[in-house]
Amino acid sequence: MSTQTKKTVRATLEIDQQELLDIASTAIEGGIGYWSFIENYDFNNPNNLGTLSPTEDEDEFVPTILTTNIVLRGIKKILKGDVKISKDIRQRLLLGIVQNDMGEIDAEVADCIVQVGMFNQITYG
């Protein structure tokens, strides 16, 4: 009987600013509305897409300016395995980036990305 050990493979994935904006838009327009609302939405400003504030039904968090950097941080943490998240979410995110098809990243995945980017974990849902 042989003993198998796991090996680590590291890869660099590229994602451009437009793809980050597309993910943010998917989150805003369909993924995060159950725990937040956005004020002053500006899809064309990657450094200030708008201010996210908690809905009345959810726990309070400090209103936060949503940026593409938050989206990117969420993606990195999910793909690195830094947060507890379903294998399905991680796979759909990876598939969307590898195939350069943001259609794979639906509202559920985009919601998780924003939550992880903001809170370092899945807080809602």
Secondary structure, DSSP 8 states (H G I E B T S, - for coil): ----------------HHHHHHHHHHIIIIISTTTEEEES--TT-TT-SEEEEE-TTS-----EEE-HHHHHHHHHHHHHT-S---HHHHHHHHHHHHTT-GGGS-HHHHHHHHHHHHHSS----
